[in-house]
Amino acid sequence: MSHLLPPLAALPFLRRITPTRVGRLLALGEIATGGAIYLRSPALHQSGSVWASPPGIAVSKDVFMLGIRVGLLLEAATEQ
């Protein structure tokens, strides 16, 4: 969790929160933002439903794969 230390130094009020909690809150915020964007993009889901449309499936697959790649790159960068 050493990758969370620079933001904690920049934002002193976060020092009272554990790095694990900061990471979880950040992830929750990102998931909520992504969900809101998804629901406000009618081309990505079927009308009146949360089920993805064919273009939405393609976009979600690409975003998922991008997330995996970024996660692997960040992990490799922080291990060195």
RANORKA-V962865 format. One record per helix or strand. SS is the DSSP state (A for helix, B for strand). FROM is the first residue (numbers start at 1). TO is the last residue. If there is no record, write none. Layout:
ss->SS from->FROM to->TO
ss->SS from->FROM to->TO
This chain:
ss->A from->2 to->10
ss->A from->12 to->16
ss->A from->19 to->39
ss->A from->42 to->44
ss->B from->45 to->45
ss->B from->52 to->52
ss->A from->54 to->79
